[in-house]
Amino acid sequence: MTDSRDNTASKILDSLKNDIISGEYLPKQKLHIKTLKEKYNVGTSPLREALSQLMANDLVVSKNQRGFYVSDISLEDLTDIYQTRAKIESLCIEMSIDKGDDYWEANLIAASHRLNKYSKKDKPDTNEWQSRHGDFHEALVSGCNSPRLFQIRSSLIEKSKRYRSLWLKENVSNATTLKINQNEHAALMILALERDKKAISKLIEEHIMTPVGIIKKSLSQL
């Protein structure tokens, strides 16, 4: 019984989380329990468990006697998340360069090849591109070997997903933007293999901050 309830809560958590990130539910929108139960075909208990977890992930807030709401988004939060992520990413890559071995290099080259090959498709699928893009960045930092830094990095990536979804459509559907993005990925791989910490730190911070301008424009139109 417990396993079944846990699985149900996990499924509703994933579904509701994805719907919030994709923008199906807008910032500050009220989440009506009855409507959610009907939409996701789930009981009250697992639904509340999922909402509690989403609160812990800063995607949902609870207001006294007024129910659950989608968390708001802001330019200040956007900038803070991305600036912090850029610094953490830079540190992880520098440590990967110091500690990374031949296997780290081989994994990075393979991830770069998979991303580059898929990016050349006429109409790349956003989800598949995002998966390969994530694999490439994971490969860059994988030599770091610091569970604490990985935990912080993972948390920042999760918090950035709502903002990032505003940028993905522009990035993946625009051939020019995608080409610029892929050139940066190629440069990152080369600098990593050359063990050029100074140059790659500068480039990765610029690369991570690239979406911010586009996202700010999108936020101003909400």
ZICOR-V769664 format. One record per pair of residues at least 24 apart in sequence whose C-alpha atoms are under 10 Angstrom apart, sorted by the first residue. I is the first residue (numbers start at 1). J is the second residue. Records with the same first field share a line. If there is no record, write none. Layout:
I: J ; J
This chain:
5: 43 ; 45 ; 46 ; 49
6: 46 ; 49 ; 50
7: 46
8: 41 ; 42 ; 43 ; 45 ; 46 ; 47 ; 49 ; 50
9: 42 ; 43 ; 45 ; 46 ; 47 ; 48 ; 49 ; 50 ; 51 ; 53
10: 46 ; 47 ; 49 ; 50 ; 53
11: 40 ; 42 ; 46 ; 47 ; 50
12: 36 ; 37 ; 40 ; 41 ; 42 ; 46 ; 47 ; 48 ; 49 ; 50 ; 51
13: 46 ; 47 ; 48 ; 49 ; 50 ; 51 ; 52 ; 53 ; 54
14: 50 ; 54
15: 40 ; 50
16: 40 ; 47 ; 50 ; 51 ; 54 ; 59
17: 50 ; 51 ; 53 ; 54 ; 57 ; 59 ; 60 ; 162
18: 161 ; 162
19: 162
20: 54 ; 59 ; 60 ; 70 ; 71 ; 161 ; 162
21: 59 ; 158 ; 159 ; 160 ; 161 ; 162 ; 163 ; 164 ; 165 ; 166
22: 161 ; 162 ; 163 ; 164 ; 165 ; 166
23: 162 ; 163 ; 165 ; 166
25: 69 ; 70 ; 71
26: 69 ; 70 ; 71 ; 72 ; 73 ; 222
27: 59 ; 60 ; 69 ; 70 ; 71 ; 72 ; 73 ; 74 ; 162 ; 222
28: 60 ; 61 ; 68 ; 69 ; 70 ; 71 ; 72 ; 73
29: 60 ; 68 ; 69 ; 70 ; 71 ; 72
30: 60 ; 61 ; 62 ; 66 ; 67 ; 68 ; 69 ; 70 ; 71
31: 60 ; 61 ; 62 ; 67 ; 68 ; 69 ; 70
32: 67 ; 68 ; 69
33: 67 ; 68
57: 155 ; 158 ; 159
58: 158 ; 159
59: 158 ; 159 ; 162
73: 162 ; 163 ; 219
74: 163 ; 216 ; 219 ; 220
75: 163 ; 212 ; 215 ; 216 ; 219 ; 220
77: 159 ; 160 ; 163
78: 159 ; 160 ; 162 ; 163 ; 164 ; 212 ; 215 ; 216 ; 219
79: 160 ; 209 ; 212 ; 213 ; 216
80: 156
81: 155 ; 156 ; 157 ; 159 ; 160 ; 163 ; 209
82: 156 ; 157 ; 159 ; 160 ; 163 ; 205 ; 208 ; 209 ; 210 ; 211 ; 212
83: 205 ; 206 ; 208 ; 209 ; 212
84: 152 ; 153 ; 156 ; 205 ; 208
85: 152 ; 153 ; 154 ; 155 ; 156 ; 157 ; 160 ; 205 ; 208 ; 209
86: 153 ; 156 ; 201 ; 202 ; 203 ; 204 ; 205 ; 206 ; 207 ; 208 ; 209
87: 153 ; 201 ; 202 ; 204 ; 205 ; 208
88: 149 ; 150 ; 152 ; 153 ; 156 ; 205
89: 137 ; 138 ; 140 ; 141 ; 149 ; 150 ; 153 ; 201 ; 204 ; 205 ; 208
90: 141 ; 197 ; 198 ; 200 ; 201 ; 202 ; 203 ; 204 ; 205 ; 208
91: 141 ; 144 ; 149 ; 197 ; 201
92: 140 ; 141 ; 142 ; 143 ; 144 ; 145 ; 146 ; 149 ; 150 ; 153 ; 201
93: 137 ; 138 ; 139 ; 140 ; 141 ; 142 ; 143 ; 144 ; 192 ; 195 ; 197 ; 200 ; 201 ; 204
94: 140 ; 141 ; 143 ; 144 ; 192 ; 195 ; 196 ; 197 ; 198 ; 200 ; 201
95: 141 ; 142 ; 143 ; 144 ; 145 ; 146 ; 197
96: 139 ; 140 ; 141 ; 142 ; 143 ; 144 ; 145 ; 146 ; 192 ; 195 ; 197
97: 140 ; 141 ; 142 ; 143 ; 144 ; 191 ; 192 ; 193 ; 194 ; 195 ; 196 ; 197 ; 200
98: 143 ; 144 ; 195 ; 197
99: 142 ; 143 ; 144 ; 145
100: 140 ; 141 ; 142 ; 143 ; 144 ; 145 ; 192 ; 193 ; 195
101: 143
102: 193
103: 143
104: 139 ; 140 ; 141 ; 142 ; 143 ; 144 ; 193
105: 139 ; 140 ; 142 ; 143 ; 189 ; 192 ; 193
106: 139 ; 193
107: 135 ; 136 ; 138 ; 139 ; 140 ; 142
108: 135 ; 136 ; 137 ; 138 ; 139 ; 140 ; 141 ; 142 ; 143 ; 189 ; 190 ; 192 ; 193
109: 136 ; 139 ; 140 ; 186 ; 189 ; 190 ; 193
110: 135 ; 136 ; 139
111: 135 ; 136 ; 137 ; 138 ; 139 ; 140 ; 189
112: 136 ; 137 ; 139 ; 140 ; 182 ; 185 ; 186 ; 188 ; 189
113: 186
115: 182 ; 185 ; 186
116: 179 ; 182 ; 183 ; 185 ; 186
119: 172 ; 175 ; 178 ; 179 ; 181 ; 182
120: 175 ; 178 ; 179 ; 182
121: 175
122: 173 ; 175
123: 172 ; 173 ; 174 ; 175
124: 172 ; 173 ; 175
125: 172 ; 173
126: 168 ; 169 ; 171 ; 172 ; 173
127: 168 ; 172
129: 168 ; 172
130: 168 ; 172
133: 182 ; 185
136: 185 ; 189
137: 185 ; 188 ; 189 ; 204
139: 189
140: 188 ; 189 ; 192 ; 193
141: 192
163: 211 ; 212 ; 215 ; 216 ; 218 ; 219
164: 211 ; 212 ; 214 ; 215
165: 215
166: 211 ; 214 ; 215 ; 216 ; 217 ; 218 ; 219
167: 210 ; 211 ; 212 ; 213 ; 214 ; 215 ; 216 ; 217 ; 218
168: 211 ; 214 ; 215
170: 211 ; 214 ; 215
171: 211 ; 214
181: 207 ; 210
